[in-house]
């Protein structure tokens, strides 16, 4: 699969739900994908490239840690994706 929609190297890919997966990239974005149509549903922009990406699909939670920051980015995706 080609991730041309990212402008940098893709570091992570993870299953998010039955028909969704997520990717993170050096371009400082996290993208939520429709797995059947292989299209982007939404893009989350962060101010750092993600070094750790965790998905808790049972709770629709997405958490990420940036390379140069001391922050944990977290999203409650239940109603959003």
Order of alpha helices (4+ residues) and beta strands (2+ residues): beta-beta-beta-beta-beta-beta-beta
